[in-house]
Amino acid sequence: MDSITFTSDTVLSDVHIYTPNCSHLMVRLNGDGQPVFVSKFKILPNSTAHSKGDVGHLSNEETRDDDLIHQIGGGGATVSGKDEPRSDTLLDADGDLDVTRRSDGNLHSDEDDEWREKVYPTIISKGEDFFNEEQEEDCSEIRIEHTMGTALEDVGKQVWRGAFLLADYILNYSHLFKDHTVLELGAGTGMTSIVMATVAKTIYCTDVGEDLLNMCERNVIANKHIYGTTGSEIKVRDLDWLKDEFCTDTKNPYCWSEEETAQLHDQTDVLFAADVFYEDDLTDAFFQTIYRVLSHLRNPSTVYLSVEKRLNFTLRKLDVTCDAYDHFRLCLDELGNMNDGRTSFVVEPVKLAFPQFLVYERVEQLELWKIIVEPHTAMKRLL
């Protein structure tokens, strides 16, 4: 395969366009005949990870979208509400969005070269396995198999910035997850679960589709050098948001056992998902799934959701919109306002004031949300 062809319906993650200091290596064709690449992502050393007492001020209801302006520098992110042009200054005389685009030369300026360098895939022989026992292991380097330039239904096979954002949060506030049992929904390549395994005890890493889950499990196995010394366990399992029950069909290699579903319900107290809100029906199914799972958990729990607000010009509205994000916020608000007599849901944004352990562009469209889930007082007494 000499080149990659992108069609009009191709979706390509920014992570794969501008990935610093790494190589994309094509290693094989997956079960769907798609080329699979390997990228390496370095976990940077950082001595400014937050302690337990620092968490409170990072979540509050006063955070507004236009206040979250992120600037990468010195390994961290700063938050400021000043000196940023208002959105109305980006409009031309007709009221259309007028975006100043970076030239290709700017992408390679001395200031940006360290983390905005373009990387082109390096093609190696078909069938060669990049993950082998003789390969030297770097305990700070995550190696992820993924595809590039997929159709919308296969975007889970790529790596997205939301996974990096959530991984940064986990690494900065590791005490929140230490020795916990956690559930990731829509895990995709499994990158965030791999980072979570550096602190959590048991991770249920879930998605749907055998080919995607095969890729996810390969990544989990290949990155044991990252989390193996912790004694943590990552279990890759099938979880279809469009179905009401867990998969227990033993013909499916990623089915759930009775013991696993019991452990999930008895011990899980953290749920998380990264950048899975891109289609309204799936977003509805996601929120129905977490509500169903949460209703069976014995412990008070917390849900962490990372999302990237994506701007699109639509002919239907003849305007720039964020329809998928708007629907996500609608579902989030509905959950926060829900009063089922059993559970309370407190929804709040998390300020992105924590440093970066991974190198990526933390754009202002990235957001992190926290949902605190607790049974009502009357239900607590019954429990």
Residue pairs with C-beta under 8 A, 6 or more apart in sequence:
1 26
1 35
1 123
1 126
2 123
4 35
4 121
4 148
4 149
6 12
6 149
9 151
9 152
10 149
10 150
10 151
11 149
11 150
11 151
11 152
11 155
11 158
12 148
12 149
12 150
12 158
13 148
13 155
13 158
13 159
13 160
13 161
14 161
14 361
15 39
15 158
15 159
15 160
15 161
15 164
15 360
16 24
16 37
16 39
16 146
16 148
16 158
16 159
17 118
18 107
18 116
18 117
18 118
18 119
18 361
19 39
19 41
19 119
20 114
20 115
20 116
20 117
20 119
20 359
21 42
21 114
21 115
21 117
21 359
22 39
22 40
22 41
22 42
22 119
23 39
23 40
23 119
23 122
24 37
24 38
24 39
24 119
24 120
24 121
24 122
24 148
25 37
25 38
25 121
25 122
25 124
25 130
26 35
26 36
26 37
26 121
26 122
26 123
26 124
26 126
27 36
27 37
27 38
27 124
27 128
27 129
27 130
27 131
27 145
28 35
28 36
28 126
28 127
28 128
28 129
29 35
29 36
29 126
30 36
30 147
30 157
30 211
30 214
30 215
31 210
31 211
31 214
32 154
32 211
34 147
34 150
34 154
34 157
35 147
35 148
36 145
36 146
36 147
36 215
37 121
37 145
37 146
37 147
37 148
38 130
38 131
38 143
38 144
38 145
38 146
39 143
39 144
39 146
39 159
40 141
40 142
40 143
40 144
41 141
41 142
41 143
41 144
41 159
41 191
41 358
41 359
42 140
42 141
42 142
42 358
42 359
43 140
43 141
43 142
43 171
43 195
43 226
43 357
43 358
44 75
44 140
44 356
44 357
44 358
44 359
45 140
46 75
46 171
46 172
46 355
46 356
46 357
48 75
48 76
48 355
49 171
49 172
49 173
49 174
49 355
50 58
50 172
50 173
50 354
51 175
52 175
52 176
55 173
55 176
57 351
58 350
58 351
58 353
58 354
59 348
59 349
59 350
59 351
59 370
60 348
60 349
60 351
61 348
61 349
63 349
63 350
63 351
65 309
65 367
66 81
66 84
66 86
66 87
67 79
67 81
68 79
68 351
68 352
68 364
68 367
69 79
69 80
69 81
69 84
69 364
70 77
70 78
70 79
70 352
70 362
70 363
70 364
70 366
71 77
71 78
71 80
72 115
72 356
72 361
72 362
75 355
75 356
76 354
76 355
76 356
77 352
77 353
77 354
77 355
77 356
77 362
78 353
79 351
79 352
79 353
90 97
90 98
90 99
91 97
91 98
92 98
97 311
97 313
97 320
106 112
107 116
107 117
107 118
108 116
108 117
108 118
115 359
115 360
115 361
116 361
121 148
124 130
130 143
130 145
131 143
131 145
131 218
131 221
131 222
137 225
138 225
139 225
139 226
142 191
142 194
142 195
142 223
142 226
143 219
143 222
143 223
144 159
144 189
144 190
144 191
144 219
144 223
145 189
145 215
145 218
145 219
145 222
146 157
146 158
146 159
146 189
146 215
147 154
147 157
147 158
148 158
150 157
150 158
152 278
152 279
154 212
155 188
155 278
156 186
156 187
156 188
156 189
156 207
156 209
156 212
156 276
157 188
157 189
157 212
157 215
158 188
158 189
159 188
159 189
159 191
160 188
160 274
160 275
160 308
161 275
161 308
161 360
161 361
161 362
161 363
161 366
162 274
162 275
162 276
162 306
162 307
162 308
162 366
163 188
163 189
163 191
163 192
163 274
163 275
163 306
164 358
164 360
165 274
165 306
165 352
165 362
165 366
165 368
166 192
166 272
166 274
166 304
166 306
166 368
167 191
167 192
167 195
167 357
167 358
168 354
168 355
168 356
168 357
168 358
169 304
169 306
169 350
169 354
169 368
170 177
170 192
170 195
170 196
170 198
170 199
171 195
171 198
171 357
172 354
172 355
172 357
173 354
174 198
174 199
175 199
176 270
176 302
177 196
177 199
177 200
177 270
178 199
178 200
179 199
179 200
179 201
180 200
180 201
180 268
180 269
180 270
181 200
181 201
181 202
181 203
181 204
181 263
181 264
181 267
181 268
181 269
181 270
182 196
182 200
182 202
182 203
182 204
182 268
182 269
182 270
182 271
182 272
183 203
183 204
183 206
183 264
183 268
183 270
183 271
183 272
183 293
184 192
184 193
184 196
184 203
184 204
184 205
184 206
184 271
184 272
184 273
184 274
185 206
185 207
185 239
185 241
185 271
185 272
185 273
185 276
185 286
185 289
185 290
186 206
186 207
186 273
186 274
186 276
186 286
187 193
187 205
187 206
187 207
187 216
187 236
188 207
188 212
188 216
188 274
189 215
189 216
189 219
190 205
190 216
190 217
190 219
190 220
190 234
190 236
191 219
192 272
192 274
193 203
193 205
193 220
193 234
194 219
194 220
194 223
194 226
194 227
194 234
195 226
196 203
196 272
197 203
197 226
197 227
197 230
197 232
197 233
197 234
198 226
198 227
198 230
198 232
199 230
199 232
200 232
200 270
201 231
201 232
201 233
202 232
202 233
202 235
202 263
202 267
203 232
203 233
203 234
203 235
204 235
204 237
204 260
204 264
204 268
205 216
205 220
205 234
205 235
205 236
205 237
206 236
206 237
206 238
206 239
207 213
207 216
207 238
207 239
208 238
208 239
208 240
208 241
210 252
210 253
210 254
213 236
213 238
213 253
213 254
216 236
217 236
217 254
220 234
220 236
227 234
235 260
236 254
237 246
237 247
237 254
237 255
237 256
237 260
238 247
238 252
238 254
238 255
238 256
239 246
239 247
239 289
240 247
241 282
241 285
241 286
241 288
241 289
242 285
244 292
246 256
246 261
247 254
247 255
247 256
248 255
248 256
248 257
248 258
249 255
256 264
264 293
265 296
265 297
265 298
266 298
267 298
267 299
268 297
268 299
268 301
269 297
269 299
269 300
269 301
269 302
270 301
270 302
270 303
270 304
271 290
271 293
271 294
271 301
271 302
271 303
271 304
272 303
272 304
272 305
273 286
273 303
273 304
273 305
273 306
274 305
274 306
275 306
275 307
275 308
276 282
276 283
276 286
277 283
277 286
277 305
277 307
277 324
277 325
277 327
277 328
278 310
278 324
279 324
280 323
280 324
280 327
283 324
283 327
283 328
283 331
284 331
286 331
287 331
287 334
287 335
290 303
291 335
294 301
294 303
294 343
294 373
295 342
295 343
297 373
298 383
300 372
300 373
300 374
300 375
301 373
302 370
302 371
302 372
302 373
303 370
303 371
303 373
304 350
304 368
304 369
304 370
304 371
305 332
305 368
305 369
305 370
305 371
306 366
306 367
306 368
306 369
307 325
307 328
307 366
307 367
307 368
307 369
308 363
308 365
308 366
308 367
309 322
309 325
309 365
309 366
309 367
310 322
310 324
310 325
310 365
311 320
311 321
311 322
311 365
312 320
312 321
312 322
312 323
313 319
313 320
313 321
314 321
314 323
332 347
332 369
332 371
333 347
335 345
335 347
335 371
336 345
336 346
336 347
336 371
338 345
341 376
342 375
342 376
342 379
343 373
343 374
343 375
343 376
343 379
344 373
344 374
344 375
344 376
345 371
345 372
345 373
346 371
346 372
346 374
347 369
347 370
347 371
348 369
348 370
348 372
349 367
349 368
349 369
349 370
350 368
350 369
350 370
352 362
352 366
352 367
352 368
356 362
375 383
